[in-house]
């Protein structure tokens, strides 16, 4: 019989679990090698149980964490003989992964002879092989062109690393030193969680911890249902669009039919457009994560985002659509897009049910990856642009955050220190400031994007590729608010005409001294612009946040 758990014990265990995943995140931040992890923090930590239920997560990347239960279930299905000291690794989108760059490590947690939990680390690799550097291949028409696929494998067996498998993986990566270092950081963080959970079991006893976890999940469900029950019942519709797939299709539609009855919410994405030949498709786990994100953003922020909080939510989708591609389709862009558009469609639909909770659209992701030779040390480098973050959407609570990032990360990704980037890479940030006028107008204004002029300081030409969205469709306004300004990226090269960069390109020649002129989108506005106060508009003008009379606003 399970022990009876009092509220104090439940709270102590809940906060201990939260502190464990937070400490795991700090270990990742301080020990990883690549700038995509130790500067931009493109990783997430979680604890799941053997049923694939999300028990605890740190405040990192929502689209990562929402997919982890599906990855855990894939591991449980594959391995029935897990032993202490084992480490499982996977990245395959058709085995519970989201996209290939996100490598996921699992460490089993035992109490005596019983396996109870997993500590999990998901971290985006700066390269994962495939047809182009930096893990994103806009030219891909099948997943094999995107990188090496890793189904659930035992990388470590009973404490003994499989060096043959590690060599195999590193041999397929363009920057093996960083890959090995980042993987070691992942395993170290997961094992740190293992030690902390073992201490928790020793202090309280496994039966008490297990009973407390059930109480934590039940309490989160109760809190989430209490919020949802205040929303208007009905059937609601929303849609959002991808600009294009880079292969000739444009305005690809994501459709959400949301049915809210009592304290239950059903999201049906079945009417979304067919899947693409390119990497804008979503894997199943990523689609589930995007729906979970949208729901999590609409309930109270202090409700723990775990399996219990998501129990009111039911997801319906159709395989073969843009939100759930058939096996073998390329999907690398999916954690950004169509994740953002899935969230946007759902929030638009529920704006008729809970308008005060429906925030305007956040910026879309438009990344650049550069591969070249660093003249300071003669080494090849791969650099991912996390600077020039777009603006966040406004809400009933006020103006959107400026340069906060996209809907699928809600601030979890950081652009890091510009000075450190200039030291580590042959780059010069000539300009990096708020993009005046980029936020959508409204009762509450969208957050601003960024104006960035980035100069390449190599001695030889470098290669760039792009992957993203948002040059046609800006972040949506909500409830009468205006859309944010879309992205605008150009390559400025001496002796050549300025060239507009498309969101899905490979093989872009960037010469020494060339400038990437980046103008990132602002967030959407909330509420009719006529309701914005005179004081707020005066403050915007005084701080230079609007661009009256300037072509910048919608250029």
Kinemage of the C-alpha trace (Angstrom):
@kinemage 1
@onewidth
@group {chain A} dominant
@subgroup {mainchain}
@vectorlist {calphas} color= white
{ca unk a 1} P 0.000 0.000 0.000
{ca unk a 2} L 1.391 3.396 -1.038
{ca unk a 3} L 2.277 5.807 1.798
{ca unk a 4} L -0.085 8.696 2.400
{ca unk a 5} L 1.582 11.917 1.290
{ca unk a 6} L 0.973 15.170 3.140
{ca unk a 7} L 1.186 18.516 1.256
{ca unk a 8} L 4.520 19.429 2.808
{ca unk a 9} L 6.211 16.203 1.705
{ca unk a 10} L 4.711 16.575 -1.757
{ca unk a 11} L 6.036 20.123 -2.016
{ca unk a 12} L 9.508 19.184 -0.772
{ca unk a 13} L 9.820 16.323 -3.272
{ca unk a 14} L 8.477 18.508 -6.084
{ca unk a 15} L 11.021 21.228 -5.409
{ca unk a 16} L 13.824 18.700 -5.042
{ca unk a 17} L 12.995 17.230 -8.437
{ca unk a 18} L 12.963 20.716 -9.923
{ca unk a 19} L 16.305 21.577 -8.369
{ca unk a 20} L 17.821 18.347 -9.721
{ca unk a 21} L 16.970 19.103 -13.359
{ca unk a 22} L 18.079 22.716 -12.871
{ca unk a 23} L 21.449 21.567 -11.524
{ca unk a 24} L 21.783 19.170 -14.450
{ca unk a 25} L 21.294 22.148 -16.755
{ca unk a 26} L 24.016 24.125 -15.013
{ca unk a 27} L 26.388 21.188 -15.467
{ca unk a 28} L 25.625 21.140 -19.197
{ca unk a 29} L 26.162 24.862 -19.510
{ca unk a 30} L 29.537 24.753 -17.763
{ca unk a 31} L 31.029 21.632 -19.400
{ca unk a 32} L 29.796 21.552 -23.016
{ca unk a 33} L 32.200 22.463 -25.810
{ca unk a 34} L 30.200 24.084 -28.625
{ca unk a 35} L 28.855 27.624 -28.562
{ca unk a 36} L 25.417 26.337 -29.502
{ca unk a 37} L 25.297 24.755 -26.018
{ca unk a 38} L 27.597 26.716 -23.701
{ca unk a 39} L 26.496 30.091 -25.045
{ca unk a 40} L 23.087 29.710 -26.674
{ca unk a 41} L 21.876 26.941 -24.303
{ca unk a 42} L 20.157 24.810 -26.939
{ca unk a 43} L 19.575 21.903 -24.554
{ca unk a 44} L 16.931 20.624 -22.153
{ca unk a 45} L 16.815 18.353 -19.118
{ca unk a 46} L 14.004 16.233 -17.741
{ca unk a 47} L 13.021 13.301 -15.575
{ca unk a 48} L 10.578 10.710 -16.926
{ca unk a 49} L 9.324 7.482 -15.429
{ca unk a 50} L 9.305 4.036 -17.024
{ca unk a 51} L 5.805 4.668 -18.401
{ca unk a 52} L 7.106 7.625 -20.381
{ca unk a 53} L 5.423 10.201 -18.162
{ca unk a 54} L 7.081 13.598 -17.805
{ca unk a 55} L 7.813 14.044 -14.093
{ca unk a 56} L 9.940 17.190 -13.964
{ca unk a 57} L 11.703 19.561 -16.329
{ca unk a 58} L 13.941 22.574 -16.113
{ca unk a 59} L 13.157 25.886 -17.781
{ca unk a 60} L 14.968 25.339 -21.036
{ca unk a 61} L 13.491 24.615 -24.512
{ca unk a 62} L 9.768 23.699 -24.472
{ca unk a 63} L 9.791 21.984 -27.866
{ca unk a 64} L 12.534 19.635 -26.625
{ca unk a 65} L 10.812 18.634 -23.412
{ca unk a 66} L 7.367 18.110 -24.920
{ca unk a 67} L 8.781 15.389 -27.184
{ca unk a 68} L 10.761 13.522 -24.496
{ca unk a 69} L 7.897 11.256 -23.316
{ca unk a 70} L 7.688 9.828 -26.838
{ca unk a 71} L 11.436 9.224 -26.926
{ca unk a 72} L 11.237 7.522 -23.518
{ca unk a 73} L 8.504 5.195 -24.759
{ca unk a 74} L 10.650 4.296 -27.770
{ca unk a 75} L 13.525 3.382 -25.437
{ca unk a 76} L 11.229 1.319 -23.221
{ca unk a 77} L 9.903 -0.529 -26.256
{ca unk a 78} L 13.389 -1.273 -27.571
{ca unk a 79} L 15.146 -2.340 -24.358
{ca unk a 80} L 13.755 -4.714 -21.758
{ca unk a 81} L 17.144 -5.539 -20.201
{ca unk a 82} L 18.310 -2.169 -18.921
{ca unk a 83} L 20.942 -2.450 -16.179
{ca unk a 84} L 22.574 0.016 -13.775
{ca unk a 85} L 25.359 1.851 -15.569
{ca unk a 86} L 23.673 1.714 -18.979
{ca unk a 87} L 23.321 4.815 -21.135
{ca unk a 88} L 20.868 4.886 -24.032
{ca unk a 89} L 21.301 7.279 -26.943
{ca unk a 90} L 18.943 8.238 -29.788
{ca unk a 91} L 18.157 11.000 -32.245
{ca unk a 92} L 15.938 9.415 -34.894
{ca unk a 93} L 12.661 11.321 -35.458
{ca unk a 94} L 10.908 8.065 -36.245
{ca unk a 95} L 11.998 6.550 -32.922
{ca unk a 96} L 10.666 9.272 -30.648
{ca unk a 97} L 13.132 11.990 -31.606
{ca unk a 98} L 12.186 15.428 -32.903
{ca unk a 99} L 14.895 16.063 -35.513
{ca unk a 100} L 18.358 14.608 -36.097
{ca unk a 101} L 20.476 17.396 -34.543
{ca unk a 102} L 18.824 16.808 -31.159
{ca unk a 103} L 20.793 14.008 -29.539
{ca unk a 104} L 19.139 12.510 -26.461
{ca unk a 105} L 20.849 10.576 -23.653
{ca unk a 106} L 19.019 8.465 -21.058
{ca unk a 107} L 20.414 7.224 -17.747
{ca unk a 108} L 18.255 4.723 -15.809
{ca unk a 109} L 17.577 5.333 -12.134
{ca unk a 110} L 17.333 2.267 -9.893
{ca unk a 111} L 16.421 1.739 -6.284
{ca unk a 112} L 17.763 -1.634 -5.330
{ca unk a 113} L 16.773 -3.919 -8.176
{ca unk a 114} L 13.869 -1.782 -9.379
{ca unk a 115} L 14.169 0.678 -12.236
{ca unk a 116} L 12.019 3.698 -11.489
{ca unk a 117} L 13.015 6.735 -13.532
{ca unk a 118} L 15.199 8.138 -16.307
{ca unk a 119} L 17.329 11.259 -16.231
{ca unk a 120} L 17.310 12.675 -19.755
{ca unk a 121} L 19.426 15.222 -21.598
{ca unk a 122} L 18.518 16.482 -25.061
{ca unk a 123} L 21.082 18.732 -26.736
{ca unk a 124} L 21.275 20.202 -30.224
{ca unk a 125} L 24.520 19.278 -31.993
{ca unk a 126} L 26.266 21.890 -34.117
{ca unk a 127} L 26.683 19.228 -36.814
{ca unk a 128} L 25.186 15.783 -37.317
{ca unk a 129} L 26.640 14.841 -40.716
{ca unk a 130} L 24.427 14.791 -43.780
{ca unk a 131} L 24.600 16.790 -46.975
{ca unk a 132} L 25.577 20.169 -45.537
{ca unk a 133} L 27.312 21.660 -42.509
{ca unk a 134} L 25.381 22.724 -39.446
{ca unk a 135} L 22.710 19.995 -39.420
{ca unk a 136} L 20.119 21.805 -41.601
{ca unk a 137} L 19.908 20.839 -45.266
{ca unk a 138} L 17.274 22.813 -47.207
{ca unk a 139} L 18.032 20.701 -50.283
{ca unk a 140} L 17.132 17.416 -48.565
{ca unk a 141} L 14.291 15.366 -50.025
{ca unk a 142} L 14.797 12.380 -47.703
{ca unk a 143} L 15.999 12.032 -44.152
{ca unk a 144} L 19.222 10.274 -45.184
{ca unk a 145} L 20.463 13.588 -46.586
{ca unk a 146} L 20.032 15.294 -43.211
{ca unk a 147} L 22.518 13.373 -41.092
{ca unk a 148} L 23.258 10.153 -39.277
{ca unk a 149} L 20.194 8.404 -37.819
{ca unk a 150} L 20.535 6.865 -34.372
{ca unk a 151} L 17.750 4.588 -33.135
{ca unk a 152} L 17.823 3.730 -29.428
{ca unk a 153} L 21.283 2.216 -28.821
{ca unk a 154} L 23.295 1.340 -25.725
{ca unk a 155} L 26.259 3.679 -25.829
{ca unk a 156} L 27.369 2.504 -22.388
{ca unk a 157} L 26.706 -1.013 -21.077
{ca unk a 158} L 26.893 -1.596 -17.324
{ca unk a 159} L 29.336 1.287 -16.986
{ca unk a 160} L 31.550 0.292 -19.943
{ca unk a 161} L 31.505 2.780 -22.857
{ca unk a 162} L 31.079 1.334 -26.346
{ca unk a 163} L 34.084 3.014 -27.928
{ca unk a 164} L 33.315 1.383 -31.269
{ca unk a 165} L 29.932 3.099 -31.411
{ca unk a 166} L 31.393 6.408 -30.258
{ca unk a 167} L 34.023 6.218 -33.003
{ca unk a 168} L 31.332 5.420 -35.558
{ca unk a 169} L 29.290 8.466 -34.548
{ca unk a 170} L 32.244 10.881 -34.372
{ca unk a 171} L 33.482 9.718 -37.787
{ca unk a 172} L 30.216 10.942 -39.330
{ca unk a 173} L 30.408 14.421 -37.778
{ca unk a 174} L 32.292 17.370 -39.292
{ca unk a 175} L 33.517 18.649 -35.912
{ca unk a 176} L 34.284 15.441 -33.965
{ca unk a 177} L 36.167 17.185 -31.147
{ca unk a 178} L 33.182 19.356 -30.242
{ca unk a 179} L 30.827 16.419 -30.715
{ca unk a 180} L 32.759 14.229 -28.286
{ca unk a 181} L 33.013 17.041 -25.767
{ca unk a 182} L 29.314 17.864 -25.940
{ca unk a 183} L 28.352 14.210 -25.647
{ca unk a 184} L 30.580 13.843 -22.575
{ca unk a 185} L 28.842 16.879 -21.064
{ca unk a 186} L 25.449 15.300 -21.735
{ca unk a 187} L 26.415 12.064 -20.012
{ca unk a 188} L 27.941 13.941 -17.097
{ca unk a 189} L 24.749 15.947 -16.585
{ca unk a 190} L 22.566 12.831 -16.767
{ca unk a 191} L 24.775 11.009 -14.237
{ca unk a 192} L 24.653 14.039 -11.943
{ca unk a 193} L 20.875 13.683 -11.956
{ca unk a 194} L 21.283 10.000 -11.178
{ca unk a 195} L 23.350 10.770 -8.074
{ca unk a 196} L 20.930 13.415 -6.855
{ca unk a 197} L 17.916 11.128 -7.295
{ca unk a 198} L 19.704 8.305 -5.476
{ca unk a 199} L 20.240 10.684 -2.574
{ca unk a 200} L 16.543 11.613 -2.658
{ca unk a 201} L 15.564 7.937 -2.482
{ca unk a 202} L 17.981 7.420 0.406
{ca unk a 203} L 16.495 10.337 2.373
{ca unk a 204} L 12.783 9.637 1.860
{ca unk a 205} L 12.635 6.039 0.680
{ca unk a 206} L 11.538 5.045 -2.810
{ca unk a 207} L 7.900 4.310 -1.832
{ca unk a 208} L 7.480 7.830 -0.445
{ca unk a 209} L 9.097 9.437 -3.492
{ca unk a 210} L 6.907 7.378 -5.843
{ca unk a 211} L 3.748 8.282 -3.928
{ca unk a 212} L 4.793 11.950 -3.871
{ca unk a 213} L 5.271 11.905 -7.653
{ca unk a 214} L 1.734 10.593 -8.123
{ca unk a 215} L 0.444 13.348 -5.844
{ca unk a 216} L 2.441 15.960 -7.784
{ca unk a 217} L 0.976 14.808 -11.103
{ca unk a 218} L -2.554 14.657 -9.715
{ca unk a 219} L -2.251 18.157 -8.247
{ca unk a 220} L -1.007 19.554 -11.571
{ca unk a 221} L -3.955 17.948 -13.351
{ca unk a 222} L -6.381 19.438 -10.840
{ca unk a 223} L -4.858 22.905 -11.265
{ca unk a 224} L -4.885 22.703 -15.071
{ca unk a 225} L -8.494 21.525 -15.175
{ca unk a 226} L -9.524 24.315 -12.833
{ca unk a 227} L -8.123 26.840 -15.317
{ca unk a 228} L -9.593 25.197 -18.429
{ca unk a 229} L -13.045 24.956 -16.855
{ca unk a 230} L -13.220 28.785 -16.811
{ca unk a 231} L -12.848 28.988 -20.595
{ca unk a 232} L -15.794 29.224 -22.964
{ca unk a 233} L -17.042 25.889 -24.309
{ca unk a 234} L -17.284 25.368 -28.054
{ca unk a 235} L -15.572 24.316 -31.266
{ca unk a 236} L -12.976 26.811 -32.464
{ca unk a 237} L -10.785 27.067 -35.556
{ca unk a 238} L -7.399 28.598 -36.222
{ca unk a 239} L -4.810 28.412 -38.958
{ca unk a 240} L -1.274 29.522 -39.707
{ca unk a 241} L 0.939 29.345 -42.778
{ca unk a 242} L 4.495 28.432 -43.633
{ca unk a 243} L 6.008 30.824 -46.177
{ca unk a 244} L 7.254 28.015 -48.404
{ca unk a 245} L 9.121 24.708 -48.379
{ca unk a 246} L 12.034 25.836 -50.546
{ca unk a 247} L 10.963 23.392 -53.244
{ca unk a 248} L 8.240 25.366 -54.981
{ca unk a 249} L 5.318 25.198 -52.560
{ca unk a 250} L 4.168 28.305 -50.735
{ca unk a 251} L 1.607 29.207 -48.083
{ca unk a 252} L 1.480 25.726 -46.540
{ca unk a 253} L -1.475 25.625 -44.177
{ca unk a 254} L -1.578 24.302 -40.623
{ca unk a 255} L -5.156 23.953 -39.424
{ca unk a 256} L -6.312 23.516 -35.827
{ca unk a 257} L -9.832 22.538 -34.812
{ca unk a 258} L -10.064 22.880 -31.045
{ca unk a 259} L -12.994 21.490 -29.069
{ca unk a 260} L -13.294 22.653 -25.475
{ca unk a 261} L -15.875 21.005 -23.216
{ca unk a 262} L -15.747 21.392 -19.451
{ca unk a 263} L -12.145 20.844 -18.420
{ca unk a 264} L -11.136 18.920 -21.559
{ca unk a 265} L -9.441 20.266 -24.691
{ca unk a 266} L -9.209 18.306 -27.952
{ca unk a 267} L -6.870 19.591 -30.666
{ca unk a 268} L -7.436 18.172 -34.157
{ca unk a 269} L -4.749 18.969 -36.761
{ca unk a 270} L -6.030 16.494 -39.362
{ca unk a 271} L -7.057 19.140 -41.893
{ca unk a 272} L -3.512 20.489 -42.242
{ca unk a 273} L -1.913 20.435 -45.696
{ca unk a 274} L -0.150 17.343 -47.071
{ca unk a 275} L 3.486 16.677 -46.214
{ca unk a 276} L 6.321 18.247 -48.186
{ca unk a 277} L 9.296 16.935 -50.100
{ca unk a 278} L 11.514 19.197 -47.978
{ca unk a 279} L 12.617 19.546 -44.369
{ca unk a 280} L 9.600 21.620 -43.238
{ca unk a 281} L 7.704 18.450 -42.245
{ca unk a 282} L 7.176 17.621 -38.580
{ca unk a 283} L 7.892 14.331 -36.887
{ca unk a 284} L 5.177 12.846 -34.676
{ca unk a 285} L 6.948 13.567 -31.378
{ca unk a 286} L 7.651 17.147 -32.421
{ca unk a 287} L 3.995 17.687 -33.354
{ca unk a 288} L 2.920 16.383 -29.949
{ca unk a 289} L 5.407 18.756 -28.316
{ca unk a 290} L 4.056 21.754 -30.253
{ca unk a 291} L 0.490 21.049 -29.150
{ca unk a 292} L 1.632 20.614 -25.553
{ca unk a 293} L 3.477 23.947 -25.767
{ca unk a 294} L 0.401 25.823 -26.954
{ca unk a 295} L -1.660 24.381 -24.111
{ca unk a 296} L 1.059 25.068 -21.533
{ca unk a 297} L 1.298 28.712 -22.614
{ca unk a 298} L -2.425 29.221 -21.966
{ca unk a 299} L -2.675 27.778 -18.458
{ca unk a 300} L -1.248 29.455 -15.363
{ca unk a 301} L 2.542 29.830 -15.361
{ca unk a 302} L 2.943 28.454 -11.847
{ca unk a 303} L 1.324 25.103 -12.690
{ca unk a 304} L 4.103 22.486 -12.984
{ca unk a 305} L 4.400 21.494 -16.653
{ca unk a 306} L 4.375 17.732 -16.243
{ca unk a 307} L 2.297 14.759 -17.351
{ca unk a 308} L -0.490 15.690 -14.961
{ca unk a 309} L -0.896 19.196 -16.341
{ca unk a 310} L -1.295 17.756 -19.850
{ca unk a 311} L -3.984 15.206 -18.953
{ca unk a 312} L -6.852 17.500 -20.031
{ca unk a 313} L -5.351 17.577 -23.538
{ca unk a 314} L -6.153 15.162 -26.391
{ca unk a 315} L -4.378 15.345 -29.761
{ca unk a 316} L -5.694 14.117 -33.107
{ca unk a 317} L -3.536 14.266 -36.234
{ca unk a 318} L -3.239 12.554 -39.591
{ca unk a 319} L -0.068 10.865 -40.792
{ca unk a 320} L 1.092 12.078 -44.182
{ca unk a 321} L 0.369 15.716 -43.398
{ca unk a 322} L 2.808 18.552 -42.807
{ca unk a 323} L 2.420 18.094 -39.032
{ca unk a 324} L 3.109 14.312 -39.052
{ca unk a 325} L 5.245 13.101 -41.918
{ca unk a 326} L 5.608 9.546 -43.180
{ca unk a 327} L 8.810 7.710 -42.207
{ca unk a 328} L 11.773 8.698 -44.326
{ca unk a 329} L 10.700 12.275 -44.990
{ca unk a 330} L 13.140 15.068 -44.063
{ca unk a 331} L 12.136 16.941 -40.907
{ca unk a 332} L 15.116 18.972 -39.658
{ca unk a 333} L 13.402 22.366 -39.598
{ca unk a 334} L 10.465 20.978 -37.605
{ca unk a 335} L 11.469 22.047 -34.098
{ca unk a 336} L 11.178 25.626 -35.351
{ca unk a 337} L 8.725 25.201 -38.209
{ca unk a 338} L 6.008 24.041 -38.346
{ca unk a 339} L 6.173 24.007 -34.514
{ca unk a 340} L 5.632 27.769 -34.366
{ca unk a 341} L 2.734 27.558 -36.795
{ca unk a 342} L 1.091 24.708 -34.863
{ca unk a 343} L 1.234 26.838 -31.714
{ca unk a 344} L -0.047 29.878 -33.585
{ca unk a 345} L -3.022 28.013 -35.083
{ca unk a 346} L -4.048 26.606 -31.689
{ca unk a 347} L -3.696 29.929 -29.849
{ca unk a 348} L -5.677 31.687 -32.586
{ca unk a 349} L -8.450 29.112 -32.188
{ca unk a 350} L -8.553 29.411 -28.407
{ca unk a 351} L -8.490 33.211 -28.523
{ca unk a 352} L -12.276 32.887 -28.878
{ca unk a 353} L -12.417 30.725 -25.744
{ca unk a 354} L -9.922 32.467 -23.429
{ca unk a 355} L -9.091 35.822 -25.064
{ca unk a 356} L -7.255 37.278 -22.076
{ca unk a 357} L -4.800 34.356 -22.183
{ca unk a 358} L -4.147 34.327 -25.948
{ca unk a 359} L -0.863 36.062 -26.697
{ca unk a 360} L 0.050 37.454 -30.121
{ca unk a 361} L 2.524 35.697 -32.392
{ca unk a 362} L 6.196 35.408 -31.506
{ca unk a 363} L 8.973 35.697 -34.079
{ca unk a 364} L 9.794 32.945 -36.516
{ca unk a 365} L 13.252 31.358 -36.737
{ca unk a 366} L 15.587 32.417 -39.547
{ca unk a 367} L 19.028 30.970 -38.917
{ca unk a 368} L 22.328 31.180 -40.749
{ca unk a 369} L 25.154 28.653 -40.395
{ca unk a 370} L 28.633 29.520 -41.670
{ca unk a 371} L 31.457 27.083 -42.322
{ca unk a 372} L 34.949 28.341 -43.004
{ca unk a 373} L 38.568 28.535 -41.882
{ca unk a 374} L 39.502 30.684 -38.918
{ca unk a 375} L 42.676 32.608 -39.894
{ca unk a 376} L 43.651 33.028 -36.241
{ca unk a 377} L 44.311 29.314 -35.725
{ca unk a 378} L 43.926 27.643 -39.137
{ca unk a 379} L 41.043 25.484 -37.904
{ca unk a 380} L 37.744 24.947 -39.629
{ca unk a 381} L 34.744 26.347 -37.796
{ca unk a 382} L 30.972 26.039 -37.920
{ca unk a 383} L 29.078 29.017 -36.507
{ca unk a 384} L 25.338 29.200 -35.928
{ca unk a 385} L 23.675 32.603 -35.711
{ca unk a 386} L 21.691 32.978 -32.504
{ca unk a 387} L 21.998 36.748 -32.465
{ca unk a 388} L 19.308 39.104 -33.826
{ca unk a 389} L 16.563 37.291 -31.958
{ca unk a 390} L 13.040 38.253 -33.051
{ca unk a 391} L 10.487 39.926 -30.802
{ca unk a 392} L 7.895 38.215 -28.645
{ca unk a 393} L 4.170 38.696 -28.983
{ca unk a 394} L 2.196 41.100 -26.849
{ca unk a 395} L -0.504 39.883 -24.480
{ca unk a 396} L -3.241 41.224 -22.250
{ca unk a 397} L -0.503 41.670 -19.655
{ca unk a 398} L 1.466 44.194 -21.676
{ca unk a 399} L 3.926 44.751 -24.509
{ca unk a 400} L 5.921 41.858 -25.897
{ca unk a 401} L 9.533 41.219 -24.924
{ca unk a 402} L 12.065 42.539 -27.423
{ca unk a 403} L 14.686 40.219 -28.944
{ca unk a 404} L 13.372 37.289 -26.874
{ca unk a 405} L 13.166 34.646 -29.581
{ca unk a 406} L 10.574 32.359 -31.075
{ca unk a 407} L 7.386 30.725 -29.819
{ca unk a 408} L 8.986 27.286 -29.616
{ca unk a 409} L 11.673 28.515 -27.217
{ca unk a 410} L 9.984 31.460 -25.392
{ca unk a 411} L 13.338 32.840 -24.303
{ca unk a 412} L 15.051 29.520 -23.623
{ca unk a 413} L 17.562 30.075 -26.404
{ca unk a 414} L 20.061 32.843 -25.705
{ca unk a 415} L 22.186 34.798 -28.143
{ca unk a 416} L 25.082 34.862 -25.723
{ca unk a 417} L 27.920 37.324 -25.529
{ca unk a 418} L 28.770 39.153 -28.736
{ca unk a 419} L 32.280 39.779 -27.431
{ca unk a 420} L 32.848 36.080 -26.795
{ca unk a 421} L 31.551 35.221 -30.265
{ca unk a 422} L 34.003 37.691 -31.803
{ca unk a 423} L 36.854 36.093 -29.864
{ca unk a 424} L 35.924 32.538 -30.810
{ca unk a 425} L 35.040 33.141 -34.466
{ca unk a 426} L 36.313 35.434 -37.279
{ca unk a 427} L 33.304 37.737 -37.035
{ca unk a 428} L 32.701 41.419 -36.334
{ca unk a 429} L 29.320 42.603 -35.065
{ca unk a 430} L 29.278 46.084 -36.540
{ca unk a 431} L 25.684 46.736 -35.469
{ca unk a 432} L 23.338 44.947 -33.082
{ca unk a 433} L 20.407 47.039 -31.856
{ca unk a 434} L 16.620 46.998 -31.607
{ca unk a 435} L 14.857 47.287 -34.961
{ca unk a 436} L 12.665 50.326 -34.508
{ca unk a 437} L 9.073 49.891 -35.637
{ca unk a 438} L 9.269 46.116 -36.093
{ca unk a 439} L 6.737 45.245 -33.364
{ca unk a 440} L 3.094 44.962 -34.370
{ca unk a 441} L 0.936 47.865 -33.237
{ca unk a 442} L -1.920 47.295 -30.814
{ca unk a 443} L -3.312 48.114 -27.412
{ca unk a 444} L -0.117 46.374 -26.374
{ca unk a 445} L 2.800 46.491 -28.794
{ca unk a 446} L 4.764 43.505 -30.038
{ca unk a 447} L 8.364 43.178 -28.911
{ca unk a 448} L 11.048 44.493 -31.255
{ca unk a 449} L 13.328 42.493 -33.465
{ca unk a 450} L 16.970 43.373 -34.069
{ca unk a 451} L 19.024 45.134 -36.736
{ca unk a 452} L 22.339 43.315 -37.162
{ca unk a 453} L 25.254 44.023 -39.511
{ca unk a 454} L 27.713 41.126 -39.295
{ca unk a 455} L 31.064 41.247 -41.121
{ca unk a 456} L 33.059 38.111 -41.996
{ca unk a 457} L 36.756 38.429 -41.079
{ca unk a 458} L 38.209 35.378 -42.821
{ca unk a 459} L 41.002 35.265 -45.391
{ca unk a 460} L 39.206 32.737 -47.584
{ca unk a 461} L 35.584 32.573 -48.742
{ca unk a 462} L 33.216 30.755 -46.396
{ca unk a 463} L 30.007 28.865 -47.115
{ca unk a 464} L 26.652 29.721 -45.611
{ca unk a 465} L 23.283 28.082 -45.522
{ca unk a 466} L 19.973 29.331 -44.236
{ca unk a 467} L 16.991 27.579 -42.717
{ca unk a 468} L 13.898 29.276 -41.463
{ca unk a 469} L 10.682 31.142 -42.058
{ca unk a 470} L 9.087 34.527 -41.716
{ca unk a 471} L 9.924 36.691 -44.717
{ca unk a 472} L 6.342 36.558 -46.049
{ca unk a 473} L 4.249 36.033 -42.939
{ca unk a 474} L 5.140 38.108 -39.883
{ca unk a 475} L 4.139 37.063 -36.349
{ca unk a 476} L 0.372 37.302 -36.085
{ca unk a 477} L -1.476 40.074 -34.318
{ca unk a 478} L -4.132 38.941 -31.861
{ca unk a 479} L -7.633 40.269 -31.165
{ca unk a 480} L -7.262 43.314 -33.391
{ca unk a 481} L -3.525 43.796 -33.012
{ca unk a 482} L -1.290 44.148 -36.071
{ca unk a 483} L 1.220 41.587 -37.309
{ca unk a 484} L 4.891 42.128 -36.566
{ca unk a 485} L 7.212 43.094 -39.414
{ca unk a 486} L 8.639 40.088 -41.261
{ca unk a 487} L 12.336 39.243 -41.459
{ca unk a 488} L 14.581 40.838 -44.075
{ca unk a 489} L 18.092 39.410 -44.649
{ca unk a 490} L 20.584 40.571 -47.282
{ca unk a 491} L 24.185 39.740 -48.244
{ca unk a 492} L 26.221 42.877 -48.925
{ca unk a 493} L 29.376 42.153 -50.932
{ca unk a 494} L 31.789 44.640 -52.524
{ca unk a 495} L 31.536 44.607 -56.290
{ca unk a 496} L 28.237 42.729 -56.285
{ca unk a 497} L 24.636 43.820 -56.041
{ca unk a 498} L 23.104 43.305 -52.576
{ca unk a 499} L 21.329 39.964 -52.568
{ca unk a 500} L 18.225 39.093 -50.573
{ca unk a 501} L 18.769 35.818 -48.733
{ca unk a 502} L 16.022 33.244 -48.997
{ca unk a 503} L 15.011 31.326 -45.913
{ca unk a 504} L 16.085 27.971 -47.366
{ca unk a 505} L 19.405 28.101 -49.224
{ca unk a 506} L 22.623 26.081 -49.351
{ca unk a 507} L 26.060 26.904 -50.713
{ca unk a 508} L 25.989 30.685 -50.241
{ca unk a 509} L 29.460 32.090 -50.913
{ca unk a 510} L 30.426 34.641 -48.247
{ca unk a 511} L 33.648 36.436 -49.121
{ca unk a 512} L 36.084 38.023 -46.678
{ca unk a 513} L 34.697 41.414 -45.685
{ca unk a 514} L 31.139 40.592 -46.741
{ca unk a 515} L 28.353 41.866 -44.517
{ca unk a 516} L 25.228 39.979 -43.527
{ca unk a 517} L 22.525 42.592 -43.100
{ca unk a 518} L 19.942 41.007 -40.813
{ca unk a 519} L 16.651 42.637 -39.869
{ca unk a 520} L 14.671 40.281 -37.653
{ca unk a 521} L 10.936 40.343 -37.123
{ca unk a 522} L 9.044 41.937 -34.286
{ca unk a 523} L 6.266 40.237 -32.340
{ca unk a 524} L 2.582 40.663 -33.020
{ca unk a 525} L 0.450 43.290 -31.327
{ca unk a 526} L -2.474 42.530 -28.987
{ca unk a 527} L -5.763 44.399 -29.082
{ca unk a 528} L -6.877 47.290 -31.328
{ca unk a 529} L -4.194 49.987 -31.837
{ca unk a 530} L -6.790 52.661 -31.045
{ca unk a 531} L -6.766 51.467 -27.433
{ca unk a 532} L -3.048 52.076 -26.908
{ca unk a 533} L -2.594 54.833 -24.392
{ca unk a 534} L -1.078 58.179 -25.291
{ca unk a 535} L 1.458 57.695 -22.504
{ca unk a 536} L 2.619 54.388 -24.014
{ca unk a 537} L 3.013 55.936 -27.451
{ca unk a 538} L 4.944 58.854 -26.019
{ca unk a 539} L 7.247 56.441 -24.210
{ca unk a 540} L 7.808 54.456 -27.430
{ca unk a 541} L 8.786 57.651 -29.277
{ca unk a 542} L 11.074 58.839 -26.488
{ca unk a 543} L 12.890 55.493 -26.393
{ca unk a 544} L 13.180 55.280 -30.187
{ca unk a 545} L 11.126 52.095 -30.414
{ca unk a 546} L 8.899 53.251 -33.254
{ca unk a 547} L 9.944 54.434 -36.690
{ca unk a 548} L 7.442 57.058 -37.713
{ca unk a 549} L 8.143 58.338 -41.193
{ca unk a 550} L 10.814 55.729 -41.773
{ca unk a 551} L 10.746 53.000 -44.419
{ca unk a 552} L 12.184 50.598 -41.844
{ca unk a 553} L 8.789 49.715 -40.393
{ca unk a 554} L 7.588 47.392 -43.113
{ca unk a 555} L 10.532 47.342 -45.520
